[in-house]
């Protein structure tokens, strides 16, 4: 093997290694991706059982029900549709009716969303971008002009 052939084989092996590493990285990231939906989008979306998704919208007024222990049930709405959410655990301090919220979890067999994490907006002027864009498109939410 000549010097040039050795160099080309080392370069080819390095490129093959980088290609394999990139492929495995994209595969691993694809397995952990969770897609964001608004309640109205879930009516037409195909969500596989056990598929992790993010559900965002507003906590519907009058729907927060505290169960036994740390379990809470509430509805997330975008003013067109609502989805029942159950969560066991501690909710954020700013979690309340009418607030923007993003929940992450899966759907149960009874089409109730089982959240394992709940994120609430952190002050009166902030709304997660995906939630704000979805609610603005439906004419439900306007950003506060107060500072």
N, C-alpha and C positions, 0 to 999 in steps of 0.2 A: 504494500500500500504506500503510495507516495504521500508526501507531506500535504499536498493540496487535498487529496482524498480524505486524509485523517481530519483535516480542518473542516471539510464539508460534512463529514459524518458527525463530528462533535456539534456543529451548528444545527444539523438536522435533528439530532437527538435532543438538543436544548429546545428547539422549536416544538418538537413533539411533546416534551415535558410541559412546556408552557401552555400548549393547546389543551392537554389533558387537565391541567390544573384549572384553567379557565372554564372548561366544560363542567368539571365537578363543582366549581364555585357557583356557576349559574344554576345548576341542578339543585344544589343545596338551598340557594336563595329562593328558588321557585317553590320549594316545598314549604318554606316558612312564610310565604307571602299571604297576607290577609287583605282581602278586598273590601273597599268601603262602599256601603249602600245607604240610601235613604229609605224610609219605609215604603214609599210609593214605588221605588225601583225594585223592591223585593217581589212585588206582584208578578213582574215579568221576568225576573232573573231566575236562572237555574242554579240553585245552591244545593250541593250534594250534602247528604247527612254526614255530620262530623267535620265539614269544611269550616275552617275558621274564617270569620268575616268581622268587619267593623261595621257597626250600625250607629248612625248618627242622626241627630235631630234635636227636638225640644222635649223636655219632660212634660208630658201632658198634665194639665191642671186637674187636681182631684183624683189622681190615679195611684198615688204612692200608698202602698199598704205594707206595714211592717208585720212580718210573720214571727215565728218562734226564733229565738236567738238572734242571730245577725242576718236573717234572710229578709229580703225586701223585694216586692214586686211593684212594677210601675209600667207605664206605657210610654214609648218614644214615638213622637209624631212629627210629621212635616206638614200638618194641616190638611193633607189629602188622605193619608192612611195612618194607622197606628199599629205598632207591634208591641205585644206584651213581652216584658223583660223580667227575668228573675235573677237575683244576685244574692249570693251568700258571702258576707264579709263586710268590711268597713267601707262605707261610701265617703267620698271626698266631703270636706266641710262645706264647700260651696254648692253641693248638690241640693237642688230644690225645684219646685214646680216652675215651669216656664223658662228654665235655664237650658242652655246648649249643653249637650252631652254626647260623648262617644263611648260606646260600649264595645267590648271585644269578647267574642266567644263563639258558640255554636248553637244551632237549633236543636231542640229536643224532638222526640217523636210526636208530640202534640202541637208542634209549630210554635212553641214558646221559646223565645231566645234566652239561652242560659249564659249569662255574662260572667266571666271570671275577672274582668277588670272594667272599671267605670271611671271615665275621666270627665271632669266638669270644667267649665271655663274658669280661668283664674281670677278675673275681675270683671267689673260691669262693662268694660269696653271691648273685651276680647271674645272672639268666637273662633273655633278652629276653622281654617280656611275652607276645607272641603264641606263642612256643615254650613258655613255662612254662604258659600257659593250656591249650594243646593237650595237653601231656604230663600235666598234673594231671587233665584230664578223662579220660584213659585210665588214671590211677592209676600212672603210671610215675615221676613225679618229685615229690619233696618238697623244700620249701625248707629249706636248712640253718639250724639254730637257733644255730649258733656265731657269735660276733662277733669 
